[in-house]
């Protein structure tokens, strides 16, 4: 009997000893199995990042082609002034260089895609390939920056017969800037996924506060329109004019509708600013038939009283709201620097602005946009009643 009890005890002890061993073994098996799964997930994340990079690169190529094709059309315009055609030729040559760089960026991304399909690919290889994208983005951005003045000269000098092509160059140029910025951002995100540090990105866009307008379209669908999105679609980029037109419309809606929302087409405006940004954004928001420009003062020398005053009318009731931008929103010397920098590009005078004046104008330009998109309504415009 004693022998049988001893055997049972031994059997129980052995069984208890085996259970932890099995548990440990099982845990080990799970750990080993988890590694390939983690690698697969990691690879999938990289592949998703590569797809985004490819999409960016495709859009960059399309914008570059648009610049090239429209610059060529102006350069071949036999009825145009020689000076304008010469500028278009320079833009055409620059766009060809941009196209070559965009093509190289596609190749850089293809190399990253190859690495994403290799389980043994190391961080050093990823870093080298991603740094190549950043380097080529730097070259692309450098050409864009060097041709910014030229693009605007083409727009200012193009006659009505070729305005369509000049505007297309302008819009595609600024679109390329935004895409390059987005491509840089997606490259950085890809680097973070694989855990490497890459070279500093060469393109950094100014970041501004966002503002929104809500209204219904004519089919009754509620729209939520963002200032920067509207400016990009309507005008090609965000500028002081576009930001002002958006913000004053937003405030006009609150003054004339209160907590209610209008339907697109119910609001009309009369404005006096000669800038294209005002026209483009107003027409996008309100419809061309509801936007009226009336010239006031000297368009080369802007003032708040003459050029930043607006009259809005709610068409269903006839109610009106008139306003003017307040002092302090536009930084001091902005208008003076505008005349020196943009006036030279537009041919108003022949005194070339200094580099310091260009930098100062850009700083004040961005400061003005920031103020317009961040200040309270009562800080921006006269005649604002608080809800």
C-alpha positions as CSV (number, residue, x, y, z in Angstrom):
1,X,0.0,0.0,0.0
2,X,2.8,2.3,0.9
3,X,4.5,1.6,-2.4
4,X,1.3,2.5,-4.4
5,X,0.9,5.8,-2.5
6,X,4.5,6.7,-3.2
7,X,4.0,6.0,-6.9
8,X,0.9,8.2,-7.0
9,X,2.7,11.0,-5.3
10,X,5.6,10.7,-7.7
11,X,3.2,10.8,-10.7
12,X,1.4,13.9,-9.3
13,X,4.7,15.7,-8.7
14,X,5.9,14.9,-12.2
15,X,2.7,16.1,-13.7
16,X,2.9,19.3,-11.8
17,X,6.4,19.8,-13.0
18,X,5.5,19.2,-16.6
19,X,2.7,21.8,-16.6
20,X,5.0,24.9,-16.0
21,X,7.4,23.5,-18.6
22,X,4.6,23.3,-21.1
23,X,3.4,26.8,-20.3
24,X,6.9,28.2,-20.7
25,X,7.4,26.2,-23.9
26,X,4.0,27.5,-25.2
27,X,5.0,31.1,-24.4
28,X,8.2,30.6,-26.2
29,X,6.4,29.4,-29.2
30,X,4.1,32.4,-29.2
31,X,7.1,34.8,-28.9
32,X,8.8,33.1,-31.9
33,X,5.6,33.2,-33.9
34,X,5.0,36.8,-33.1
35,X,8.2,38.1,-34.7
36,X,7.3,37.2,-38.3
37,X,3.8,38.7,-37.7
38,X,5.3,41.9,-36.4
39,X,7.7,42.1,-39.4
40,X,4.8,41.5,-41.7
41,X,2.8,44.4,-40.1
42,X,5.9,46.6,-40.3
43,X,6.3,45.8,-44.0
44,X,2.6,46.6,-44.6
45,X,3.0,50.0,-42.9
46,X,6.0,50.8,-45.0
47,X,4.1,49.8,-48.2
48,X,1.2,52.0,-47.2
49,X,3.7,54.9,-46.7
50,X,5.2,54.1,-50.2
51,X,1.8,54.3,-51.8
52,X,1.3,57.7,-50.3
53,X,4.7,58.8,-51.6
54,X,3.8,57.5,-55.1
55,X,0.6,59.4,-55.0
56,X,2.4,62.6,-54.0
57,X,5.0,62.1,-56.7
58,X,2.4,61.6,-59.4
59,X,0.6,64.8,-58.4
60,X,3.9,66.6,-58.4
61,X,4.6,65.4,-62.0
62,X,1.1,66.5,-63.1
63,X,1.6,70.0,-61.7
64,X,5.0,70.2,-63.3
65,X,3.6,69.2,-66.7
66,X,0.9,71.9,-66.4
67,X,3.5,74.6,-65.8
68,X,5.5,73.3,-68.7
69,X,2.6,73.1,-71.2
70,X,1.2,76.5,-70.4
71,X,4.6,78.3,-70.4
72,X,5.2,76.8,-73.8
73,X,1.9,78.2,-75.1
74,X,2.8,81.7,-74.0
75,X,6.4,81.4,-75.3
76,X,5.0,80.5,-78.8
77,X,2.5,83.4,-78.8
78,X,3.7,85.4,-81.9
79,X,1.3,88.3,-81.1
80,X,2.8,88.8,-77.6
81,X,5.6,91.2,-76.5
82,X,9.1,89.8,-76.8
83,X,9.7,90.5,-73.1
84,X,6.7,88.3,-72.0
85,X,7.7,85.5,-74.4
86,X,11.3,85.6,-73.1
87,X,10.0,85.2,-69.5
88,X,7.8,82.3,-70.6
89,X,10.8,80.7,-72.3
90,X,12.7,80.9,-69.0
91,X,9.7,79.4,-67.2
92,X,9.5,76.6,-69.8
93,X,13.2,75.8,-69.3
94,X,12.8,75.7,-65.5
95,X,9.8,73.5,-65.8
96,X,11.8,71.0,-67.8
97,X,14.4,70.8,-65.0
98,X,11.5,70.4,-62.5
99,X,10.2,67.5,-64.6
100,X,13.6,65.8,-64.6
101,X,13.8,66.1,-60.8
102,X,10.2,64.8,-60.4
103,X,11.1,61.8,-62.5
104,X,14.1,61.2,-60.3
105,X,11.9,61.4,-57.2
106,X,9.7,58.6,-58.7
107,X,12.9,56.5,-59.0
108,X,13.9,57.3,-55.4
109,X,10.5,56.1,-54.2
110,X,10.7,52.9,-56.3
111,X,13.9,52.1,-54.5
112,X,12.1,52.5,-51.1
113,X,9.4,50.2,-52.5
114,X,12.0,47.5,-53.3
115,X,13.2,47.7,-49.7
116,X,9.7,47.3,-48.4
117,X,9.5,43.9,-50.2
118,X,12.7,42.7,-48.6
119,X,12.4,41.3,-45.1
120,X,16.2,41.6,-44.6
121,X,16.3,45.3,-45.5
122,X,18.2,47.3,-42.9
123,X,17.7,50.7,-41.4
124,X,20.8,52.1,-43.1
125,X,19.4,51.2,-46.5
126,X,16.1,52.9,-45.8
127,X,17.9,56.0,-44.5
128,X,20.0,56.3,-47.7
129,X,17.0,56.0,-49.9
130,X,14.8,58.4,-48.0
131,X,17.7,60.9,-47.8
132,X,17.8,60.7,-51.6
133,X,14.1,61.8,-51.8
134,X,14.8,64.7,-49.4
135,X,17.8,65.8,-51.4
136,X,15.9,65.8,-54.7
137,X,13.0,67.6,-53.0
138,X,15.6,70.3,-52.0
139,X,16.6,70.7,-55.6
140,X,13.0,71.0,-56.7
141,X,12.2,73.5,-54.0
142,X,15.2,75.6,-54.8
143,X,14.0,76.0,-58.4
144,X,10.5,76.9,-57.3
145,X,11.8,79.6,-54.9
146,X,14.1,81.0,-57.6
147,X,11.3,81.3,-60.1
148,X,8.6,82.8,-57.8
149,X,9.1,86.3,-59.0
150,X,9.2,85.2,-62.6
151,X,5.8,83.4,-62.3
152,X,4.2,86.5,-61.0
153,X,5.7,88.7,-63.6
154,X,4.2,86.4,-66.3
155,X,0.8,86.7,-64.6
156,X,1.0,90.5,-64.4
157,X,2.2,91.0,-67.9
158,X,0.0,88.5,-69.8
159,X,-2.8,90.1,-71.9
160,X,-6.4,88.9,-71.7
161,X,-5.8,86.7,-74.7
162,X,-3.3,84.6,-72.8
163,X,-4.5,85.1,-69.2
164,X,-5.8,81.6,-69.1
165,X,-2.4,80.2,-69.6
166,X,-0.7,82.6,-67.2
167,X,-3.2,81.8,-64.5
168,X,-2.7,78.0,-65.1
169,X,1.1,78.5,-64.6
170,X,0.5,80.5,-61.4
171,X,-2.0,78.0,-59.9
172,X,0.1,74.9,-60.9
173,X,3.2,76.6,-59.4
174,X,1.6,77.1,-56.0
175,X,0.1,73.6,-56.2
176,X,3.5,72.2,-56.8
177,X,4.7,74.0,-53.7
178,X,2.0,72.4,-51.6
179,X,2.6,68.9,-53.0
180,X,6.3,69.2,-52.4
181,X,5.6,70.1,-48.8
182,X,3.2,67.1,-48.5
183,X,5.8,64.8,-50.1
184,X,8.3,65.9,-47.5
185,X,5.9,65.3,-44.7
186,X,5.1,61.8,-46.0
187,X,8.8,61.0,-46.4
188,X,9.3,61.9,-42.8
189,X,6.4,59.7,-41.7
190,X,8.0,56.8,-43.6
191,X,11.3,57.4,-41.9
192,X,9.5,57.3,-38.5
193,X,7.8,54.0,-39.4
194,X,11.2,52.3,-40.1
195,X,12.8,54.1,-37.2
196,X,15.5,56.2,-38.9
197,X,16.4,59.8,-38.8
198,X,16.6,61.6,-42.1
199,X,18.0,64.9,-43.4
200,X,16.1,68.0,-42.6
201,X,13.3,68.7,-45.1
202,X,14.0,71.6,-47.5
203,X,10.4,72.7,-47.8
204,X,8.5,74.2,-44.9
205,X,5.2,76.1,-45.6
206,X,4.0,78.7,-43.2
207,X,1.4,77.4,-40.8
208,X,-1.7,79.6,-40.3
209,X,-4.7,79.3,-38.0
210,X,-7.8,77.8,-39.7
211,X,-11.2,79.3,-40.0
212,X,-14.4,77.8,-41.4
213,X,-17.6,78.9,-43.1
214,X,-20.7,76.8,-43.0
215,X,-23.5,77.2,-45.6
216,X,-25.8,75.1,-47.7
217,X,-25.3,74.5,-51.3
218,X,-28.3,74.9,-53.7
219,X,-29.2,71.2,-53.3
220,X,-29.5,71.6,-49.5
221,X,-26.2,69.9,-48.6
222,X,-24.3,71.4,-45.7
223,X,-20.9,72.6,-46.6
224,X,-18.0,73.2,-44.2
225,X,-15.5,75.3,-46.0
226,X,-11.9,75.9,-44.7
227,X,-10.1,79.1,-45.4
228,X,-6.9,77.6,-46.7
229,X,-8.7,75.0,-48.8
230,X,-10.9,77.6,-50.4
231,X,-8.0,79.9,-51.1
232,X,-6.0,77.0,-52.7
233,X,-9.0,76.0,-54.9
234,X,-10.1,79.5,-55.9
235,X,-6.8,81.3,-56.1
236,X,-4.0,78.7,-56.1
237,X,-2.7,79.7,-52.7
238,X,-3.5,81.6,-49.5
239,X,-2.7,85.3,-49.5
240,X,-3.7,88.5,-47.7
241,X,-6.5,89.2,-50.1
242,X,-7.9,85.7,-50.0
243,X,-7.7,85.5,-46.2
244,X,-9.5,88.8,-45.9
245,X,-12.2,87.9,-48.4
246,X,-12.9,84.7,-46.6
247,X,-12.9,86.2,-43.1
248,X,-15.1,89.2,-43.9
249,X,-17.6,86.8,-45.6
250,X,-17.6,84.6,-42.5
251,X,-18.3,87.6,-40.3
252,X,-20.9,89.0,-42.7
253,X,-22.9,85.7,-42.4
254,X,-22.9,85.9,-38.6
255,X,-24.0,89.5,-38.7
256,X,-26.8,89.0,-41.2
257,X,-28.0,85.4,-40.3
258,X,-27.1,85.2,-36.6
259,X,-27.2,81.5,-35.7
260,X,-28.9,80.5,-39.0
261,X,-27.0,79.4,-42.1
262,X,-27.4,80.8,-45.6
263,X,-27.7,79.0,-48.9
264,X,-25.0,79.7,-51.4
265,X,-26.2,82.5,-53.6
266,X,-28.2,84.3,-50.9
267,X,-25.4,86.8,-50.1
268,X,-24.0,89.6,-52.3
269,X,-20.9,91.8,-51.8
270,X,-19.5,95.1,-53.2
271,X,-15.8,95.5,-52.7
272,X,-13.0,97.8,-53.8
273,X,-9.7,95.9,-53.5
274,X,-8.0,95.4,-56.9
275,X,-6.3,92.2,-55.9
276,X,-7.2,89.0,-57.7
277,X,-7.4,87.1,-54.4
278,X,-10.4,89.0,-53.3
279,X,-12.3,88.4,-56.5
280,X,-11.4,84.7,-56.7
281,X,-12.4,83.9,-53.1
282,X,-15.6,86.0,-53.1
283,X,-16.7,84.4,-56.4
284,X,-16.0,80.9,-55.0
285,X,-18.0,81.5,-51.9
286,X,-20.9,83.6,-53.2
287,X,-21.0,82.9,-56.9
288,X,-19.8,85.3,-59.6
289,X,-23.2,86.9,-60.1
290,X,-23.2,88.1,-56.5
291,X,-19.7,89.8,-56.5
292,X,-19.3,93.4,-57.7
293,X,-16.0,95.3,-57.8
294,X,-16.0,99.1,-57.7
295,X,-12.7,100.8,-58.2
296,X,-11.7,103.3,-55.5
297,X,-8.6,105.4,-55.0
298,X,-5.2,104.4,-56.4
299,X,-4.8,100.6,-56.7
300,X,-1.1,101.0,-56.5
301,X,-1.2,102.6,-53.1
302,X,-3.7,100.8,-50.9
303,X,-5.5,102.2,-47.9
304,X,-7.9,100.6,-45.4
305,X,-10.6,103.2,-45.9
306,X,-10.7,102.9,-49.7
307,X,-9.7,99.3,-50.4
308,X,-10.6,97.3,-47.4
309,X,-14.2,98.4,-47.1
310,X,-17.2,96.1,-48.0
311,X,-21.0,96.2,-48.3
312,X,-22.8,92.9,-48.0
313,X,-26.5,92.3,-48.8
314,X,-28.7,89.5,-47.7
315,X,-30.8,89.0,-50.9
316,X,-33.9,87.4,-49.4
317,X,-34.5,90.2,-46.9
318,X,-32.5,93.1,-48.3
319,X,-30.7,93.6,-45.0
320,X,-27.2,95.1,-45.4
321,X,-23.9,95.1,-43.4
322,X,-21.2,97.6,-44.2
323,X,-17.7,97.4,-42.7
324,X,-14.1,98.4,-43.0
325,X,-10.9,96.6,-41.7
326,X,-9.5,98.1,-38.5
327,X,-6.1,99.6,-38.0
328,X,-3.5,97.2,-36.6
329,X,-4.6,94.1,-38.5
330,X,-2.2,94.9,-41.4
331,X,1.3,95.4,-40.1
332,X,3.0,98.8,-40.4
333,X,4.9,99.4,-43.7
334,X,3.1,96.5,-45.4
335,X,1.6,98.7,-48.1
336,X,4.9,100.5,-48.6
337,X,6.8,97.3,-49.0
338,X,4.0,95.9,-51.3
339,X,4.5,98.8,-53.6
340,X,8.3,98.3,-53.6
341,X,8.3,94.5,-54.1
342,X,5.1,93.8,-56.1
343,X,5.1,97.2,-57.8
344,X,8.5,96.3,-59.4
345,X,7.1,93.0,-60.6
346,X,4.1,94.7,-62.1
347,X,6.1,97.3,-63.8
348,X,4.8,100.3,-61.7
349,X,8.4,101.4,-61.1
350,X,11.9,100.4,-62.1
351,X,13.7,100.4,-58.7
352,X,14.5,96.8,-57.9
353,X,13.7,96.0,-54.3
354,X,16.6,94.9,-52.1
355,X,16.8,91.4,-50.6
356,X,16.1,92.9,-47.1
357,X,12.9,94.6,-48.5
358,X,11.8,91.3,-50.0
359,X,12.4,89.4,-46.7
360,X,10.6,92.1,-44.7
361,X,7.6,92.1,-47.1
362,X,7.3,88.3,-46.8
363,X,7.4,88.5,-43.0
364,X,4.7,91.2,-42.9
365,X,2.7,89.3,-45.5
366,X,2.6,86.2,-43.3
367,X,2.0,88.3,-40.2
368,X,-1.0,89.9,-41.9
369,X,-2.5,86.5,-42.9
370,X,-2.0,85.2,-39.4
371,X,-3.7,88.3,-37.9
372,X,-6.7,88.0,-40.3
373,X,-7.2,84.3,-39.5
374,X,-6.6,84.5,-35.7
375,X,-8.1,87.8,-34.5
376,X,-11.6,88.1,-33.1
377,X,-14.3,89.6,-35.4
378,X,-14.6,92.8,-33.4
379,X,-10.8,93.2,-33.6
380,X,-10.8,92.8,-37.4
381,X,-13.7,94.9,-38.7
382,X,-15.8,97.9,-37.8
383,X,-19.5,97.5,-37.1
384,X,-19.4,94.0,-35.6
385,X,-22.1,93.4,-33.1
386,X,-21.5,90.7,-30.6
387,X,-24.0,87.8,-30.6
